[in-house]
């Protein structure tokens, strides 16, 4: 006799049904379709992949943004590293202008020497005859204060050179012995301020603020009847240290 096996399956809204071997019971169509629930492990898998708290969600977007930022930085860096020719020309022009300005400034502030002042100075005889007021500076090459004040004298001279004569007389030159006595030069630098007729209005001796010299020169240029600083003495070098030498050129005013 063929063996009989049975199993019980619960259907919704129905009584248990016994399944038997086809060799014993005829096949019968079920009026109610079977409703099978998905396997629990599949459902958990779907929930896990859809869980927004999963760290892997959105990872591709993060990588894309990082690559985009990197590309942007590389692009901006490329512009800074490879300027065009127009920018190069502008940089070269600006550098040239800056270098020239620095050279001129350095020349005015530090590079002016007594030799430069002497080269630009007007001969004493010419200054007394051209009808302009005059500033006479008595100096010496060995005079430390004279060298120190040279840049200030140069700037003032450049400002008023069209209105005032600037004369340089070297106290070591025996040619100026009479002028040394006439102006009472005992210390240098000695600045004598003469009106347009050659009359002395005042003098400034030694190391003093630039303002003293500037205000006196401005008064001469404006035709004032007197200078604001008629007799001022600062730290100076004594003329007793003179190194007298003979005149090599009668026309020399140094």
Steps between C-alpha positions, in 0.01 A plus 500: 500500500634843412604714793287792597650835618317799616583858590291776637493849341312786655313710252342835581139475606484122451542178690814295482531300181671161482731444205519145386685311233360529151485126477230487765299827470397675181632849429263777599524872407505732798240768494712742701851588369791457730643816658856437595691756706854588392783342684603696806863515395412662164293766674782579735732536207272755334462696819874503556576637155232766529606610850602869473726466803730266309846659464531386140200705388614812307865392488533542120376861526767584758775366278365697206498824698858445615611445144316812392667708771839361403440588138398854595814550711720365222335731250539811718860403579570467132398863436732624775794293379470590132422875458466632149750723323310819576528439875872427463553829319313692767702336775825581320395865450397539864831350614695744283309802630549383857871451449543848349300659782703317759825613335391864490379492860821338616700759308312787661504361851839335528705533182555876482854603585681830549658447161152495344406824672821661380434390142152658501606816685518843336836687504512758777578793269206412274263473796584852614419646158187322373249689718372200700538430873774255594577226751873452558612177667850481645603135521790252493530148364609371843200659677273222624206731569532650151473154344206414723300808395576467128171320409291769674690778327456327166122467538459865596725605214293305249185665632627862479779488243309729260459772765807472721872455429680219683874546542753255649829636642764255626671637813817306412539715188717804571308690235221561753705637788340845464147354496575291810593817686216705354230251605672407827519128423623305803303179461362304207267448335436873502201623296490874421174646361545799267232717344497585130748785562749273676428620856504234771163450669609228741686169536447148628792289627531127567254214527146633532154384392439531127217743570743778599672494162176453307322795662793733445529402132125542452519851649776594254305357206188697597694828537442529876690787669661257746539129571323331795823344634763773495754338733472135602789271596493121534767231516775585251856419394761759594689677223820451701520159330534661160732336248606803303606451140585730213252584226565299183232670293438873554143453382437221750231569758559181697 
